[in-house]
Amino acid sequence: MITIASLLTVTTCGPSGLNISGTLKDIVLTYLGFILFDDIKPTNMILAGLSMSLAGAGTMTYINVTANIARAEAEKKAKLAEAKKK
C-alpha cells in the first residue's frame, strides 16, 4: 500500500511532492509523539535539532524544485530552438 501511494504521489506531483509529503509526515509524527506520550519532554536541544532538520529539508526541497523548474525551462527553450531550425 505504501509503495502504491508513493508511486501515485510521484506520478501526480513529481519527486519533490514525495519529498515534501515525507518531511511533513515526519514533522507531524514527531510532534504527535511529544503530545501523546509522556516519556520524553521537548527540551531546547531537541527543538533546535528538529528546527534544523526542518530547515534543511525545506532548503533542499526549495533547491530541488527551482533546479527542476530551470531544467524544464531549458529543455523547453532547446525544443523551441530545434523547431525553429527545421
C-alpha positions in Angstrom: 0.0 0.0 0.0 2.8 2.4 0.8 4.5 1.6 -2.5 1.3 2.3 -4.4 0.8 5.6 -2.6 4.4 6.6 -3.2 4.1 5.8 -6.9 0.9 7.8 -7.2 2.4 10.8 -5.5 5.5 10.7 -7.8 3.4 10.4 -10.9 1.0 13.1 -9.9 3.2 15.6 -8.1 6.7 14.6 -9.0 9.6 13.6 -6.8 9.5 16.9 -4.9 5.9 16.3 -3.9 7.0 13.0 -2.3 9.9 14.7 -0.5 7.6 17.4 0.8 4.9 15.0 2.0 7.6 12.8 3.7 9.0 15.7 5.5 5.6 16.9 6.7 4.8 13.4 7.8 7.9 13.2 9.9 7.2 16.6 11.5 3.6 15.7 12.3 4.6 12.3 13.8 7.3 13.9 15.9 5.1 16.5 17.4 2.3 13.9 17.9 4.8 11.8 19.8 5.5 14.8 22.1 1.8 15.4 22.7 0.6 11.8 23.1 3.4 10.2 25.1 4.8 11.4 28.4 8.1 9.6 28.4 10.0 12.4 26.7 9.8 16.1 27.1 10.8 18.5 24.3 14.0 20.3 25.5 15.6 23.3 23.8 18.2 21.0 22.2 15.5 18.6 20.8 13.5 21.5 19.5 16.7 23.1 18.0 17.5 19.8 16.3 14.0 19.5 14.9 14.1 23.1 13.6 17.4 22.5 11.9 16.1 19.3 10.4 13.0 21.1 9.1 15.1 24.0 7.8 17.5 21.6 6.0 14.6 19.7 4.4 12.9 22.9 3.4 16.1 24.3 1.9 16.8 21.1 -0.1 13.3 20.9 -1.3 13.5 24.5 -2.5 16.8 23.9 -4.3 15.4 20.8 -6.0 12.2 22.5 -7.1 14.0 25.5 -8.5 16.5 23.3 -10.3 13.7 21.2 -11.8 11.9 24.3 -13.0 15.1 25.7 -14.5 15.8 22.4 -16.2 12.3 22.2 -17.6 12.6 25.8 -19.0 16.0 25.0 -20.6 14.5 21.9 -22.2 11.6 23.9 -23.5 13.9 26.5 -25.0 16.0 23.8 -26.6 13.0 22.3 -28.2 11.8 25.7 -29.5 15.3 26.4 -30.9 15.3 23.0 -32.5 11.9 23.5 -34.0 13.0 26.9 -35.4 16.0 25.2 -37.2 13.6 22.9 -39.1 
